[in-house]
């Protein structure tokens, strides 16, 4: 096949002719071309060929074609099959139809990819006696084309070979029926394709969800709050590391795998932890305790009993992680010359809470007394949450430390204003729960009425009590109803 520029006739060549001439002069590749002779009259073959949306019924290089006919100036839109059946792709394509000569040829150009220009021509020739020569010609060039030349040569060859095989299939069809009617041709089924797409989308959705879950809840990142003081967010409850001469104190040790990530960070930075403080008994703050066998484990008096009572399947085989140095009210520790104060409030998130204060750095680690930007987990069993207690201690902390930085049990660093907002949330939640009891509503009715979603907090997953649960607006409303019942005489 020859592509020539406009002959000298007093008129300038068109832009299309100039591009065609430039392509012919290009040395990026030798055109991929071939022909096959078939026993089909040219008018019959051409009439079938121009029904582009049926190409996939006889030409196996096409998976799908949108166009019903071929018109110069229109876009040709189609999807290619992979060059090998086992390759996991379909190649969507769009081209401009630039040439159409009835019963001779049709040409389109591909310019959708940066730095690439390609032309593909299907052409026919009447050989007489009811025979027709069918051919395919394709060539490409450009800086965006050359790096993938190895692929395009295979792809162009695949298109040429399958197109010529397709013409032979049309010949077989014509010999059988004396016509080329798409209704007589093989119908391509897309069921398998859409089933695969469906499951790939499920897999992709699962991977995206897993990635989001990992990034939001599992991945740990460290932040230096002050020289020698680091906060560790994610991977369980937040942790605080206080370094001093001769050792370090670690507040809350997370749970696997976050506890292992935290331990690796501490080992990498060669920090000798000789004291561990647990702000309360929950697994996501304590199950990493055993990774520090030489450290003194410190917690409030009730914590060991609550650990064994609620998580004995873990602590039965990790006895060395259970705190033995117990605090009844308050204590002052020193990490080198850094002062660390521990204080036990009345029942709040649990009956065994401690909050930690660094006076010089003006940093308070609250444990789960504060969930910042998340719906809180409200513990139901004995020794669990007191909503009133949390409200009281939050307001006291905000009043006594107005300029402090607060490290919550979950979520980003907080200010005293954040503590007050969280206290307001708890008060609104409890007020609705009390009103529900007063009206004799069931827990389901109370949860339906107590809409906490307008606080716009984030949900938080938890594995408390050996099952996956989520802290959500609806669950907070349910938990508040149950907890509030304990302070109302004769409430169920």
Secondary structure as UniProt FT lines:
FT   HELIX           15..25
FT   STRAND          32..38
FT   HELIX           42..49
FT   HELIX           52..57
FT   TURN            60..61
FT   STRAND          62..65
FT   TURN            72..73
FT   STRAND          75..80
FT   TURN            85..86
FT   STRAND          91..101
FT   TURN            102..104
FT   STRAND          105..110
FT   TURN            114..115
FT   STRAND          117..128
FT   TURN            129..130
FT   STRAND          131..141
FT   HELIX           143..146
FT   TURN            147..148
FT   HELIX           149..177
FT   HELIX           182..184
FT   HELIX           191..213
FT   HELIX           214..218
FT   STRAND          221..226
FT   TURN            227..228
FT   STRAND          229..233
FT   STRAND          239..244
FT   TURN            245..246
FT   STRAND          247..251
FT   TURN            256..257
FT   HELIX           258..268
FT   TURN            269..270
FT   STRAND          273..277
FT   HELIX           283..286
FT   TURN            287..288
FT   HELIX           289..291
FT   TURN            293..294
FT   STRAND          296..300
FT   TURN            301..302
FT   HELIX           303..315
FT   TURN            316..317
FT   HELIX           319..321
FT   STRAND          325..327
FT   STRAND          330..335
FT   TURN            336..337
FT   STRAND          338..343
FT   TURN            351..352
FT   STRAND          355..358
FT   TURN            359..362
FT   STRAND          363..371
FT   TURN            382..383
FT   HELIX           387..400
FT   TURN            401..403
FT   STRAND          405..410
FT   HELIX           416..438
FT   TURN            439..440
FT   HELIX           443..449
FT   HELIX           453..455
FT   STRAND          460..462
FT   HELIX           464..466
FT   STRAND          469..471
FT   HELIX           473..485
FT   TURN            486..487
FT   TURN            489..490
//
